[in-house]
Amino acid sequence: MSDFLRSFATRFAALDASNLYKLNELYSHDIHFSDPLHEVHGLAALQEYFTELYANVSELGFTFHGFDQIKEGSGYLRWTLHYRHPRLRRGQLIQVEGCSYLLWHEQVYRHRDYFDAGALLYEHLPLMGRAIGWLKGRLA
């Protein structure tokens, strides 16, 4: 088990709209962050991304439940994201399972998130959500 991953997860989970200046404690200036919907290069761009993310939700948080170091300076975090968006699912809580692959020295310089983009967003859009639900039912 990695002390770095546990520490990173604790500090990341404590982030909110009021303390995003702390991103520079977690990430290097040349951070490369990506997920199924975004790709961001550099600490300033990452700060903008998180600022916009927190501005568009009424609640956002992570529960971390796996800390898997592969070798020194690389590992995975397993997590559950929970959020509320006023225009998705009538503002009800949405939860999505995922994991993050991290590379680090003293700070993280590569962060890649893996999650189901449909479960995060598309399934909760009025028209697209119905179509995805129908398609899942047909495939099951």
Beta strands, then each sheet from edge to edge (+ up, - down):
strand 1: 27-34
strand 2: 39-41
strand 3: 59-71
strand 4: 74-84
strand 5: 94-104
strand 6: 108-115
sheet 1: 2+ 1- 6- 5+ 4- 3+
end
